[in-house]
């Protein structure tokens, strides 16, 4: 793991110099490491925050070509702020896509389907804040909820906002995200105030600068909602023998409509997505556990070890054992 200097912030939360962060081994406070599996497990209902009284989870994750290369399609009810501390990543969201580079960031609204894919050969180091809207508002009976946050989360025309460090009006928002993350990392007395303050200021600036300019999108069309329901089903049952009919039934649609949802939005068939997701979970298990290759295959829905090894070699270009050894 590489070590990078910490950021410097001015009194307004702007970073004085676009330098990056710290070695994960030094992380303190409330920072957790995120994996694709963690997102998939948490996204179906409310985010499972470590401290319910502080409904904001702060994560870091690392992706690299030849190892874990991103995060599959997923969604969650909570809001998400992210900044990229190193590397480049392609982000897709509701028909929009961009490549974010070191110093860039983004905002994802509630229930937005999105994914990440590493770009290039450099390690990609990502910092997230995923939080319940009540973390900012204090609850539904406040002016913060009624005047600011509820209009934001209910705006189907505003699924996400890409933030670029080279764009002047984005600099302050990215600075707030970084300042919130840094406060959580330090974990000093009162850090909860600093995290909430900077997250709130980032959202307010997004509303002031961007919401009137939101582009129409397919944020929560009926087809998108059906796809989300089917993804939930696949993420919960991926280790089982799933038929197209069962998948379609989970969203109350025909098999033909299920195929259309996947083709039109994800540009792949349901079974292609299921196979890709199984391979991504297998990568996580190979690197994150001591389970045998046989057990990993069974956990991912492969009862035949040779079929698992053959499928993994075709997907990654090497056997599961070699993949584990290369990334040990």
Backbone bond lengths (Angstrom), bond angles and torsions (degrees), N, CA, C in turn:
res aa  C-N    CA-C-N  psi(-1)  N-CA   C-N-CA  omega(-1)  CA-C   N-CA-C  phi
1 X - - - 1.468 - - 1.523 108.88 -
2 X 1.289 116.10 134.02 1.445 120.48 -177.70 1.520 110.99 -83.18
3 X 1.315 117.13 155.16 1.454 122.36 178.15 1.514 108.81 -112.98
4 X 1.345 116.17 135.34 1.449 120.44 -177.38 1.519 108.70 -132.27
5 X 1.336 117.22 153.25 1.456 119.79 -179.36 1.516 111.72 -68.76
6 X 1.332 116.53 153.44 1.453 121.08 178.82 1.524 110.26 -77.73
7 X 1.342 114.35 162.15 1.453 120.08 -178.26 1.521 112.07 -83.05
8 X 1.305 115.56 156.94 1.456 121.78 172.72 1.522 108.54 -112.04
9 X 1.337 117.26 133.30 1.454 121.47 -178.32 1.520 109.33 -120.33
10 X 1.340 115.62 145.93 1.449 118.30 173.09 1.519 108.54 -89.94
11 X 1.322 117.71 -176.74 1.463 121.44 -173.82 1.521 112.89 -67.02
12 X 1.324 118.92 -16.72 1.454 121.55 177.86 1.515 112.61 -95.54
13 X 1.322 117.62 7.10 1.454 120.23 178.68 1.512 113.79 84.08
14 X 1.325 118.37 4.82 1.457 120.99 178.16 1.531 108.79 -82.09
15 X 1.311 116.94 143.68 1.457 117.22 177.83 1.515 109.28 -84.61
16 X 1.323 114.04 129.75 1.455 119.58 -174.86 1.514 111.61 -72.84
17 X 1.315 115.84 -25.89 1.453 119.73 -179.26 1.512 107.88 -146.82
18 X 1.299 117.53 135.04 1.464 120.76 -175.62 1.526 109.84 -80.75
19 X 1.340 114.81 73.28 1.452 120.72 173.94 1.511 107.67 -110.60
20 X 1.320 116.92 169.97 1.454 118.46 -169.95 1.514 112.31 -109.42
21 X 1.361 115.28 -165.40 1.450 116.80 -162.82 1.508 112.97 -102.86
22 X 1.288 116.38 -143.96 1.434 124.80 -162.88 1.509 111.50 -112.30
23 X 1.301 115.30 167.81 1.452 120.16 172.62 1.520 108.91 -70.19
24 X 1.317 116.79 136.54 1.461 120.86 -178.27 1.521 111.38 -57.31
25 X 1.331 117.47 -30.82 1.452 120.48 -178.57 1.523 111.65 -63.77
26 X 1.329 117.94 -20.85 1.451 121.42 -179.51 1.516 111.99 -91.00
27 X 1.343 116.97 -4.80 1.459 120.47 -173.09 1.517 110.86 -61.47
28 X 1.333 114.87 138.92 1.455 120.98 178.09 1.516 108.52 -128.32
29 X 1.320 116.25 -159.40 1.453 119.40 175.66 1.512 112.26 60.90
30 X 1.323 116.18 -132.15 1.459 121.02 -172.64 1.514 112.05 -109.59
31 X 1.319 119.37 18.83 1.452 121.87 -177.83 1.533 109.94 -72.78
32 X 1.335 115.63 134.68 1.451 121.24 175.18 1.522 108.61 -125.96
33 X 1.338 116.17 157.59 1.457 119.13 175.35 1.517 108.79 -90.94
34 X 1.335 115.76 133.64 1.450 121.22 -178.31 1.516 109.95 -105.18
35 X 1.321 115.22 145.05 1.453 121.31 173.14 1.507 108.91 -128.09
36 X 1.323 115.95 166.93 1.464 119.78 177.44 1.516 110.58 -58.14
37 X 1.332 117.27 -38.44 1.455 119.95 -179.66 1.515 111.16 -65.70
38 X 1.318 117.52 -37.37 1.462 120.85 -179.02 1.519 110.33 -61.41
39 X 1.329 116.42 -43.84 1.458 119.84 178.02 1.517 110.27 -63.67
40 X 1.325 116.40 -45.70 1.456 119.72 -177.42 1.517 111.16 -61.45
41 X 1.322 117.49 -35.75 1.457 120.50 -179.20 1.518 111.90 -73.55
42 X 1.328 117.01 -30.45 1.458 120.53 -172.98 1.517 113.93 -94.16
43 X 1.319 117.41 -20.38 1.450 118.27 -167.67 1.526 114.95 -74.66
44 X 1.361 117.69 -19.53 1.452 118.59 -167.90 1.528 112.62 -68.29
45 X 1.319 117.31 -39.50 1.457 121.61 176.59 1.524 108.27 -116.72
46 X 1.329 116.82 -141.75 1.455 119.28 176.87 1.534 109.31 -73.71
47 X 1.327 116.15 149.71 1.458 120.45 175.61 1.527 109.54 -59.65
48 X 1.323 117.26 136.58 1.453 121.06 -179.21 1.525 109.23 -89.03
49 X 1.298 116.49 84.71 1.455 120.77 -177.15 1.520 109.85 -73.54
50 X 1.326 115.21 142.13 1.457 120.37 -177.38 1.523 111.28 -61.05
51 X 1.327 116.74 -36.94 1.464 121.99 178.69 1.522 108.77 -118.68
52 X 1.341 119.51 102.00 1.470 121.17 -176.90 1.523 113.66 -55.97
53 X 1.343 117.27 -31.50 1.459 119.56 179.92 1.522 112.21 -75.19
54 X 1.332 116.42 -10.16 1.467 122.22 177.19 1.528 106.47 -130.39
55 X 1.349 116.91 79.93 1.479 120.82 -170.87 1.525 114.15 -76.76
56 X 1.324 115.31 59.41 1.458 122.05 177.25 1.520 107.71 -141.93
57 X 1.323 116.51 120.88 1.462 121.52 178.51 1.524 109.05 -107.64
58 X 1.316 115.97 135.08 1.460 122.09 -176.61 1.527 108.13 -117.54
59 X 1.322 116.19 127.33 1.457 121.36 -173.60 1.529 111.20 -130.81
60 X 1.332 114.53 157.66 1.461 121.92 162.81 1.517 107.41 -126.94
61 X 1.314 116.61 153.70 1.452 120.96 174.94 1.518 109.14 -149.86
62 X 1.320 115.54 154.05 1.459 121.81 179.67 1.522 109.87 -125.84
63 X 1.315 115.80 131.10 1.458 122.07 175.76 1.526 108.43 -124.70
64 X 1.324 115.07 151.79 1.460 119.87 178.24 1.513 109.43 -159.15
65 X 1.316 115.95 144.31 1.460 121.23 176.95 1.522 109.90 -54.59
66 X 1.334 116.01 131.19 1.450 121.27 -179.51 1.510 113.60 89.70
67 X 1.346 117.18 -8.08 1.459 122.17 176.01 1.525 107.25 -121.88
68 X 1.319 118.53 -137.86 1.465 120.42 171.60 1.523 106.92 -73.98
69 X 1.331 117.06 121.07 1.467 121.06 -169.87 1.526 113.92 -106.17
70 X 1.316 118.04 12.91 1.456 119.44 178.53 1.509 111.37 151.45
71 X 1.311 115.14 -161.54 1.461 121.86 -177.58 1.524 108.32 -129.93
72 X 1.339 118.55 131.41 1.469 120.51 -175.95 1.515 112.45 -71.27
73 X 1.312 115.66 173.11 1.460 121.04 177.64 1.528 109.66 -54.04
74 X 1.336 117.05 131.41 1.455 121.92 178.24 1.523 108.53 -160.22
75 X 1.325 115.70 172.33 1.462 120.54 175.58 1.521 108.15 -153.77
76 X 1.309 116.62 161.40 1.456 121.74 176.54 1.520 108.81 -152.54
77 X 1.315 115.93 157.36 1.464 120.51 -178.02 1.519 112.12 -73.50
78 X 1.310 117.31 -25.32 1.456 120.99 -179.15 1.528 111.44 -73.67
79 X 1.313 115.54 162.69 1.454 122.20 174.47 1.535 108.87 -85.11
80 X 1.319 115.81 158.91 1.463 119.93 -178.07 1.523 110.57 -138.83
81 X 1.318 115.27 132.12 1.459 123.46 170.10 1.521 107.41 -118.74
82 X 1.321 116.91 139.41 1.463 120.82 -177.76 1.511 110.40 -142.83
83 X 1.328 116.47 148.46 1.461 119.50 165.48 1.513 109.13 -136.84
84 X 1.308 114.15 152.34 1.456 122.07 -174.50 1.519 108.48 -100.93
85 X 1.334 115.61 115.75 1.462 120.16 -177.15 1.517 112.92 -87.50
86 X 1.337 116.49 -21.44 1.463 119.71 179.25 1.513 109.03 -162.48
87 X 1.333 116.07 150.02 1.453 121.06 175.79 1.513 114.06 85.18
88 X 1.325 115.48 -166.49 1.462 122.87 179.50 1.524 108.53 -136.95
89 X 1.320 116.26 144.79 1.460 120.70 -178.27 1.520 109.46 -143.33
90 X 1.321 116.65 138.06 1.462 121.23 173.05 1.523 108.35 -89.27
91 X 1.325 115.52 130.23 1.460 121.97 -179.32 1.523 108.32 -116.48
92 X 1.330 116.41 134.55 1.462 122.14 175.57 1.517 108.78 -123.18
93 X 1.331 115.30 138.33 1.459 120.46 -176.54 1.517 109.36 -159.22
94 X 1.340 117.25 118.26 1.459 122.32 172.55 1.528 113.18 48.10
95 X 1.304 116.97 46.93 1.452 121.09 177.44 1.510 114.51 83.46
96 X 1.324 118.14 -4.19 1.459 122.29 176.90 1.528 109.35 -106.07
97 X 1.316 116.23 149.09 1.462 119.67 175.65 1.512 110.36 -151.03
98 X 1.332 114.48 153.09 1.457 120.49 178.48 1.520 108.10 -157.98
99 X 1.313 115.82 166.49 1.468 121.61 172.26 1.521 107.51 -108.12
100 X 1.322 116.40 119.16 1.456 121.76 177.10 1.523 108.93 -97.22
101 X 1.323 115.25 142.74 1.456 121.27 -178.67 1.522 109.86 -119.85
102 X 1.329 115.47 174.22 1.462 120.68 -179.43 1.528 110.66 -50.07
103 X 1.331 115.99 129.08 1.454 121.50 -179.29 1.512 114.25 95.44
104 X 1.347 117.99 -8.34 1.466 122.01 177.98 1.527 110.34 -89.69
105 X 1.327 116.21 172.43 1.457 120.92 179.36 1.510 110.74 -154.73
106 X 1.336 116.16 -172.83 1.459 119.80 177.89 1.514 110.92 -164.16
107 X 1.335 114.14 166.88 1.457 123.75 173.52 1.518 108.23 -128.59
108 X 1.349 117.19 131.68 1.455 122.16 171.74 1.518 108.87 -114.13
109 X 1.325 115.38 130.01 1.453 121.22 177.14 1.523 110.31 -76.98
110 X 1.310 116.01 176.12 1.460 122.18 -179.39 1.520 111.49 -66.91
111 X 1.339 116.60 139.39 1.465 124.78 173.55 1.524 113.68 62.78
112 X 1.310 116.39 30.01 1.463 120.98 -179.26 1.527 109.66 -96.49
113 X 1.314 116.74 128.25 1.457 122.04 178.15 1.522 108.59 -78.62
114 X 1.351 116.65 127.66 1.466 119.63 -177.16 1.521 110.54 -154.48
115 X 1.332 114.88 164.96 1.462 120.53 176.30 1.520 110.07 -152.02
116 X 1.346 115.15 163.53 1.458 123.11 177.64 1.528 109.43 -124.64
117 X 1.350 116.43 145.35 1.466 121.28 175.55 1.525 108.44 -144.16
118 X 1.328 116.55 123.58 1.456 120.53 -177.74 1.528 110.25 -62.05
119 X 1.327 116.32 145.84 1.462 123.13 179.02 1.528 108.03 -120.84
120 X 1.320 116.86 131.41 1.454 120.30 177.93 1.521 112.54 82.36
121 X 1.324 115.25 -174.75 1.459 121.42 -174.47 1.521 113.86 -100.96
122 X 1.335 118.10 -5.65 1.456 120.41 -179.28 1.529 110.65 -77.97
123 X 1.354 118.29 145.37 1.470 120.69 175.53 1.528 110.46 -58.58
124 X 1.303 116.09 143.45 1.459 122.49 -178.17 1.530 107.95 -114.21
125 X 1.333 117.10 119.14 1.465 122.77 -176.96 1.529 108.07 -115.64
126 X 1.325 116.27 118.11 1.461 122.11 -170.50 1.522 110.36 -120.61
127 X 1.324 116.40 140.26 1.461 122.81 -179.77 1.529 109.05 -122.27
128 X 1.326 116.85 127.20 1.459 121.75 -175.71 1.522 111.92 -121.87
129 X 1.335 115.05 152.04 1.455 122.45 163.38 1.531 106.35 -128.48
130 X 1.313 116.66 118.35 1.466 122.22 179.99 1.516 106.88 -117.59
131 X 1.339 117.22 123.09 1.463 119.26 -167.87 1.524 112.06 -148.15
132 X 1.321 113.79 148.44 1.460 121.69 173.79 1.523 109.47 -71.62
133 X 1.340 118.83 140.62 1.469 119.38 177.99 1.522 113.69 -53.79
134 X 1.350 117.43 -30.93 1.463 120.34 179.01 1.521 112.07 -64.15
135 X 1.332 116.84 -19.73 1.462 120.00 176.44 1.523 110.46 -59.23
136 X 1.321 116.05 -34.99 1.463 121.28 -179.49 1.521 111.59 -90.01
137 X 1.332 117.01 -42.20 1.466 120.95 -170.22 1.517 114.30 -85.41
138 X 1.348 116.77 -28.03 1.455 119.43 -173.55 1.508 113.38 84.06
139 X 1.335 117.62 0.24 1.460 120.35 178.26 1.515 112.05 131.59
140 X 1.348 115.12 168.77 1.465 121.12 -173.84 1.514 113.88 -70.52
141 X 1.318 118.55 -19.42 1.450 120.34 -176.38 1.509 115.38 -90.72
142 X 1.333 117.93 19.60 1.456 120.74 -177.54 1.524 110.97 -111.74
143 X 1.323 115.72 159.45 1.463 120.11 177.88 1.532 110.68 -66.79
144 X 1.337 117.30 -29.34 1.458 120.27 179.15 1.531 110.29 -63.75
145 X 1.327 115.67 -38.75 1.458 120.17 177.68 1.528 110.75 -69.80
146 X 1.313 117.19 -51.50 1.463 121.52 -172.29 1.522 112.77 -71.38
147 X 1.321 117.41 -38.14 1.461 120.73 -173.47 1.521 113.06 -89.64
148 X 1.327 117.70 -29.58 1.456 119.22 -171.76 1.537 113.80 -120.38
149 X 1.312 117.57 -58.14 1.465 119.58 -168.68 1.525 113.05 -78.79
150 X 1.336 118.28 -42.79 1.465 118.97 179.22 1.526 112.60 -60.53
151 X 1.338 119.07 -43.95 1.473 118.39 175.21 1.532 112.76 -60.61
152 X 1.333 117.18 -30.67 1.457 120.66 179.40 1.527 111.28 -71.17
153 X 1.329 117.33 -52.55 1.463 120.09 -174.61 1.527 112.31 -71.21
154 X 1.330 117.29 -20.76 1.464 120.04 179.68 1.526 112.62 -94.78
155 X 1.327 117.28 3.10 1.466 121.47 -178.17 1.527 109.34 -88.24
156 X 1.330 115.60 99.40 1.463 120.85 -178.61 1.522 112.94 -67.54
157 X 1.324 117.41 -13.08 1.464 120.15 179.94 1.531 112.11 -88.99
158 X 1.319 116.92 1.44 1.464 119.91 -175.21 1.528 110.30 -129.76
159 X 1.332 118.24 71.42 1.462 120.25 -176.12 1.519 113.99 -75.02
160 X 1.334 117.24 -31.05 1.462 119.17 -174.15 1.516 109.64 -160.73
161 X 1.312 114.62 167.63 1.450 120.42 173.66 1.516 108.51 -143.02
162 X 1.323 116.88 119.32 1.458 120.89 174.85 1.519 108.39 -83.33
163 X 1.315 116.58 135.26 1.454 122.44 -176.27 1.524 109.39 -118.94
164 X 1.329 116.23 129.52 1.465 120.82 -174.82 1.527 110.01 -116.71
165 X 1.324 115.51 128.75 1.458 120.10 -179.34 1.510 113.74 -62.51
166 X 1.338 116.63 -20.95 1.461 120.49 179.41 1.529 112.27 -85.88
167 X 1.338 117.49 -6.69 1.465 120.91 179.84 1.526 108.67 -98.39
168 X 1.321 116.50 122.81 1.461 121.16 -168.74 1.520 112.84 -57.32
169 X 1.322 118.40 -43.57 1.462 118.91 -175.40 1.529 112.25 -73.87
170 X 1.325 117.44 -13.07 1.465 120.20 176.69 1.521 112.39 -86.90
171 X 1.308 116.38 -18.05 1.464 120.00 -174.12 1.526 111.89 -58.71
172 X 1.341 116.45 -44.22 1.458 119.65 -178.96 1.516 112.53 -66.00
173 X 1.343 117.44 -38.32 1.469 121.05 179.81 1.520 109.89 -66.07
174 X 1.328 116.25 -46.58 1.463 119.84 179.00 1.530 109.76 -61.98
175 X 1.326 116.63 -38.90 1.456 120.12 177.74 1.523 112.24 -60.14
176 X 1.343 116.38 -38.87 1.464 119.96 177.96 1.532 111.36 -65.55
177 X 1.327 116.18 -41.21 1.468 119.85 178.96 1.521 109.81 -61.91
178 X 1.304 116.30 -45.22 1.467 121.23 -179.74 1.524 110.52 -65.25
179 X 1.318 117.31 -39.74 1.464 120.44 -179.76 1.530 110.79 -65.87
180 X 1.344 117.09 -39.36 1.467 120.32 177.36 1.519 110.22 -63.89
181 X 1.329 116.43 -43.40 1.455 120.48 179.79 1.526 110.76 -64.34
182 X 1.311 116.97 -42.41 1.462 121.22 -178.95 1.526 110.65 -63.85
183 X 1.349 117.57 -39.57 1.469 120.66 178.04 1.526 110.56 -63.19
184 X 1.341 116.64 -41.14 1.461 120.63 178.25 1.515 110.67 -66.32
185 X 1.324 117.08 -38.29 1.464 120.50 179.85 1.524 111.39 -63.64
186 X 1.312 116.16 -44.22 1.471 119.59 -179.11 1.523 110.87 -66.52
187 X 1.344 116.46 -41.20 1.461 120.61 178.98 1.511 114.05 64.33
188 X 1.321 117.56 29.18 1.461 120.58 -179.21 1.526 110.24 -75.64
189 X 1.313 116.32 166.57 1.459 121.57 179.32 1.524 110.00 -53.95
190 X 1.328 115.73 126.94 1.464 120.07 179.58 1.511 114.21 85.58
191 X 1.340 118.34 8.43 1.465 119.49 -177.30 1.521 112.15 -61.30
192 X 1.351 117.03 -26.29 1.460 119.41 179.60 1.529 111.30 -60.04
193 X 1.344 116.54 -38.22 1.465 120.52 177.18 1.525 110.90 -62.24
194 X 1.336 116.17 -44.19 1.466 120.12 -177.59 1.528 111.52 -66.58
195 X 1.336 116.61 -41.28 1.465 119.54 178.49 1.522 109.99 -62.06
196 X 1.328 116.59 -50.17 1.471 120.29 -177.96 1.529 111.06 -62.86
197 X 1.317 117.16 -42.29 1.467 120.69 -179.26 1.522 111.06 -60.35
198 X 1.309 117.26 -48.40 1.467 119.88 -176.39 1.523 112.38 -71.77
199 X 1.324 117.68 -36.16 1.465 119.83 174.47 1.530 110.03 -63.04
200 X 1.328 116.95 -43.93 1.466 120.99 179.40 1.523 111.64 -61.73
201 X 1.322 116.66 -42.57 1.471 120.19 179.77 1.527 111.04 -67.48
202 X 1.326 117.53 -36.37 1.467 119.97 177.42 1.521 110.56 -63.51
203 X 1.353 117.25 -44.34 1.466 120.27 179.70 1.525 111.37 -65.78
204 X 1.316 117.21 -41.06 1.463 120.08 179.17 1.521 110.38 -61.54
205 X 1.326 117.70 -42.85 1.459 119.98 -179.99 1.522 111.19 -66.09
206 X 1.330 117.41 -36.04 1.462 120.60 174.88 1.517 111.15 -60.81
207 X 1.327 116.25 -44.16 1.465 120.53 179.20 1.521 111.55 -63.01
208 X 1.316 116.20 -44.26 1.464 120.46 -177.34 1.526 111.98 -68.81
209 X 1.328 116.85 -37.25 1.461 120.50 -172.85 1.522 114.29 -91.83
210 X 1.333 117.20 -28.83 1.462 118.20 -166.97 1.520 116.88 -125.23
211 X 1.311 119.60 -32.83 1.446 117.88 -171.61 1.530 113.88 -57.47
212 X 1.333 120.18 -39.83 1.476 118.52 177.20 1.525 113.56 -63.11
213 X 1.349 116.35 -18.34 1.457 120.29 -177.92 1.524 112.61 -102.82
214 X 1.335 116.34 12.11 1.465 120.04 -175.31 1.525 110.93 -59.41
215 X 1.329 114.89 138.98 1.457 120.88 179.22 1.515 110.10 -89.07
216 X 1.313 116.93 144.30 1.457 120.72 175.52 1.515 109.05 -62.53
217 X 1.325 116.56 140.07 1.456 120.53 -179.10 1.517 109.94 -147.87
218 X 1.326 115.02 175.43 1.456 121.02 177.70 1.527 109.39 -96.35
219 X 1.339 115.61 51.55 1.458 120.69 -171.82 1.527 111.50 -61.39
220 X 1.310 118.96 -60.83 1.454 121.81 -177.32 1.527 110.80 -129.95
221 X 1.299 117.44 49.92 1.447 121.05 172.22 1.523 108.41 -67.48
222 X 1.334 118.18 160.66 1.478 119.75 177.38 1.528 112.80 -53.06
223 X 1.322 117.38 -39.45 1.462 119.68 -179.57 1.525 111.34 -66.48
224 X 1.328 116.75 -38.77 1.455 119.79 177.38 1.518 110.84 -64.53
225 X 1.331 117.63 -41.50 1.455 121.02 178.89 1.527 110.90 -62.72
226 X 1.324 116.14 -40.65 1.469 119.21 177.79 1.520 111.23 -63.76
227 X 1.314 115.95 -40.98 1.459 119.46 178.93 1.517 110.60 -62.26
228 X 1.324 117.56 -42.69 1.456 120.48 179.10 1.521 111.43 -60.93
229 X 1.318 116.76 -40.28 1.459 120.25 178.01 1.528 110.82 -63.96
230 X 1.312 117.11 -40.42 1.464 119.88 179.70 1.522 111.50 -70.47
231 X 1.340 117.51 -36.12 1.462 119.73 176.11 1.518 110.47 -64.11
232 X 1.332 116.65 -40.33 1.461 119.53 175.46 1.525 110.61 -56.27
233 X 1.330 115.76 -46.66 1.460 121.00 -178.99 1.538 110.90 -60.47
234 X 1.321 116.33 -45.56 1.461 119.94 179.86 1.522 111.95 -64.72
235 X 1.334 116.37 -40.38 1.461 119.78 -178.18 1.526 112.13 -67.59
236 X 1.310 117.21 -28.74 1.460 120.57 178.47 1.519 112.25 -85.41
237 X 1.321 118.43 -26.10 1.463 121.67 -172.23 1.530 113.00 -122.07
238 X 1.331 118.00 18.95 1.463 120.68 -172.82 1.526 113.25 -61.80
239 X 1.330 117.65 -23.74 1.466 120.02 -179.21 1.523 112.68 -83.50
240 X 1.338 116.91 -3.35 1.452 121.46 -178.12 1.523 110.66 -98.68
241 X 1.311 115.38 169.88 1.465 121.67 176.53 1.527 107.81 -84.11
242 X 1.336 117.45 98.62 1.462 122.89 -172.38 1.524 109.83 -102.45
243 X 1.326 115.98 133.10 1.458 120.58 176.17 1.519 109.79 -100.00
244 X 1.321 116.24 160.25 1.462 120.96 176.90 1.518 110.49 -60.31
245 X 1.328 116.70 -37.61 1.455 120.18 179.17 1.512 112.62 -62.67
246 X 1.334 117.31 -42.37 1.463 120.69 177.94 1.523 110.90 -63.71
247 X 1.311 115.57 -41.36 1.465 119.94 179.33 1.520 110.84 -62.50
248 X 1.325 117.20 -47.01 1.462 121.39 179.53 1.520 110.85 -61.53
249 X 1.319 116.51 -40.78 1.466 121.04 -179.04 1.524 111.71 -62.93
250 X 1.347 117.11 -32.13 1.469 120.24 -179.45 1.523 112.07 -62.37
251 X 1.330 117.35 -24.14 1.469 121.56 179.14 1.524 112.07 -110.65
252 X 1.337 117.07 3.30 1.458 120.66 178.36 1.510 113.48 68.94
253 X 1.347 117.57 35.14 1.462 120.99 -179.38 1.527 109.18 -128.09
254 X 1.307 115.68 170.13 1.457 120.73 176.75 1.530 110.23 -76.65
255 X 1.313 115.87 163.73 1.464 120.00 177.39 1.529 110.93 -61.17
256 X 1.332 116.11 -37.52 1.462 119.54 179.85 1.531 111.07 -65.25
257 X 1.336 116.25 -42.01 1.464 119.63 179.06 1.530 110.40 -67.13
258 X 1.327 117.58 -36.44 1.467 120.29 176.93 1.517 110.32 -59.43
259 X 1.326 116.53 -44.15 1.457 120.36 178.92 1.520 111.25 -64.01
260 X 1.330 116.67 -39.49 1.473 120.12 179.10 1.523 110.80 -62.68
261 X 1.332 117.07 -42.80 1.472 120.14 -179.54 1.522 111.03 -57.25
262 X 1.317 116.80 -46.08 1.465 120.70 -179.25 1.525 111.23 -69.33
263 X 1.314 117.21 -43.45 1.467 120.38 -178.37 1.527 111.43 -65.57
264 X 1.329 117.31 -44.37 1.464 120.80 -174.41 1.522 112.88 -72.30
265 X 1.331 117.34 -32.49 1.461 120.13 -173.74 1.530 112.28 -103.90
266 X 1.330 117.10 -44.29 1.459 120.23 -176.82 1.525 112.93 -101.37
267 X 1.330 116.70 -9.04 1.468 122.57 177.37 1.534 111.82 61.03
268 X 1.311 116.40 37.96 1.463 122.30 174.26 1.525 107.94 -156.81
269 X 1.315 116.18 163.32 1.454 120.14 179.24 1.524 109.87 -79.18
270 X 1.344 118.27 161.83 1.463 119.92 177.22 1.525 112.95 -56.90
271 X 1.328 116.97 -42.00 1.455 119.66 -178.42 1.531 111.85 -70.93
272 X 1.328 116.98 -31.80 1.461 119.68 174.48 1.522 110.20 -64.74
273 X 1.340 115.90 -41.94 1.465 119.14 178.02 1.520 110.66 -63.87
274 X 1.341 117.20 -44.43 1.458 120.67 -179.62 1.530 110.63 -59.17
275 X 1.320 116.71 -44.19 1.465 120.05 179.96 1.527 110.39 -63.54
276 X 1.330 117.57 -44.05 1.462 121.06 179.74 1.521 110.70 -62.77
277 X 1.331 115.91 -41.04 1.469 119.16 -179.21 1.529 110.48 -65.85
278 X 1.324 117.15 -41.25 1.462 120.08 177.09 1.533 111.25 -59.35
279 X 1.319 116.94 -41.25 1.456 120.20 179.39 1.534 111.02 -65.52
280 X 1.340 117.21 -38.35 1.461 120.43 179.60 1.525 111.17 -67.06
281 X 1.332 116.80 -39.88 1.466 119.45 176.46 1.526 109.77 -66.50
282 X 1.329 117.35 -38.76 1.460 120.60 177.56 1.528 110.71 -59.29
283 X 1.333 117.34 -41.68 1.465 120.39 177.18 1.526 110.52 -58.38
284 X 1.339 115.93 -46.21 1.463 120.39 -179.70 1.521 110.91 -60.48
285 X 1.323 117.47 -43.78 1.461 120.84 -178.63 1.526 111.59 -68.08
286 X 1.315 117.09 -38.71 1.458 120.31 179.58 1.520 111.74 -63.64
287 X 1.338 116.40 -36.57 1.465 120.03 -177.58 1.520 113.10 -91.89
288 X 1.318 116.78 -25.26 1.464 119.59 -173.37 1.508 115.52 -104.08
289 X 1.328 118.21 -5.57 1.461 121.47 179.49 1.529 109.81 -134.69
290 X 1.325 114.90 170.97 1.467 121.17 175.14 1.522 110.71 -101.39
291 X 1.333 117.35 13.93 1.458 121.21 -179.39 1.528 110.32 -60.00
292 X 1.318 116.28 145.96 1.454 120.47 176.90 1.516 110.53 -67.29
293 X 1.324 116.12 161.02 1.463 120.42 177.12 1.518 110.07 -58.95
294 X 1.316 117.37 -38.01 1.467 121.25 177.90 1.517 111.15 -61.27
295 X 1.345 116.88 -46.48 1.467 120.55 -179.42 1.520 111.63 -66.76
296 X 1.328 117.03 -37.91 1.467 119.82 177.26 1.519 110.11 -61.47
297 X 1.316 116.93 -44.92 1.454 120.34 178.74 1.505 112.37 -59.81
298 X 1.336 116.95 -44.89 1.464 120.76 178.85 1.527 110.59 -63.14
299 X 1.328 117.70 -41.43 1.468 121.98 179.43 1.522 111.80 -61.99
300 X 1.332 116.53 -24.97 1.462 120.92 -177.17 1.529 112.27 -102.47
301 X 1.327 116.65 12.58 1.453 119.04 173.31 1.509 115.55 94.21
302 X 1.332 118.19 13.74 1.456 121.62 -179.83 1.529 109.12 -109.37
303 X 1.325 116.77 104.07 1.463 120.44 179.50 1.526 111.61 -77.98
304 X 1.334 116.71 -20.08 1.459 122.27 -179.60 1.534 108.90 -103.47
305 X 1.347 118.52 112.70 1.473 120.72 -177.01 1.527 113.15 -58.36
306 X 1.332 116.96 -40.16 1.464 118.97 -178.47 1.527 111.04 -66.40
307 X 1.330 117.01 -34.08 1.471 120.67 177.01 1.522 110.42 -65.76
308 X 1.349 116.20 -41.12 1.464 120.15 178.19 1.530 110.81 -62.98
309 X 1.319 116.88 -47.12 1.466 120.19 -178.17 1.526 110.73 -63.20
310 X 1.334 116.31 -42.49 1.460 120.56 179.40 1.528 110.90 -64.10
311 X 1.344 116.69 -43.17 1.470 120.86 -179.68 1.521 110.94 -65.72
312 X 1.336 116.56 -41.01 1.459 119.97 -179.33 1.524 110.71 -67.36
313 X 1.331 117.38 -40.44 1.466 120.35 178.37 1.524 110.65 -61.67
314 X 1.324 117.29 -40.48 1.458 121.12 179.55 1.531 110.69 -66.71
315 X 1.342 116.74 -36.93 1.469 121.81 -178.42 1.525 111.98 -75.19
316 X 1.348 117.00 -44.38 1.458 120.82 -171.85 1.526 113.71 -107.99
317 X 1.352 118.33 -15.21 1.456 120.64 179.81 1.505 114.29 88.49
318 X 1.329 117.41 6.56 1.461 122.09 177.48 1.513 108.20 -155.34
319 X 1.307 117.18 167.11 1.459 120.57 179.01 1.532 110.02 -74.70
320 X 1.335 118.10 161.35 1.460 120.30 176.59 1.535 112.69 -56.54
321 X 1.319 117.00 -39.20 1.458 119.86 -179.01 1.531 111.56 -64.57
322 X 1.324 116.70 -43.23 1.456 120.80 178.90 1.528 110.37 -66.16
323 X 1.328 116.95 -40.77 1.470 121.03 177.37 1.526 110.47 -57.62
324 X 1.313 116.73 -44.57 1.465 121.02 179.62 1.526 110.70 -64.69
325 X 1.314 117.58 -42.30 1.460 120.85 -178.61 1.526 111.42 -66.12
326 X 1.334 117.05 -40.45 1.469 121.22 -178.81 1.518 112.10 -64.78
327 X 1.320 116.80 -31.65 1.463 121.47 -173.81 1.534 113.41 -109.14
328 X 1.327 115.48 16.23 1.467 119.68 -179.59 1.530 110.25 -65.47
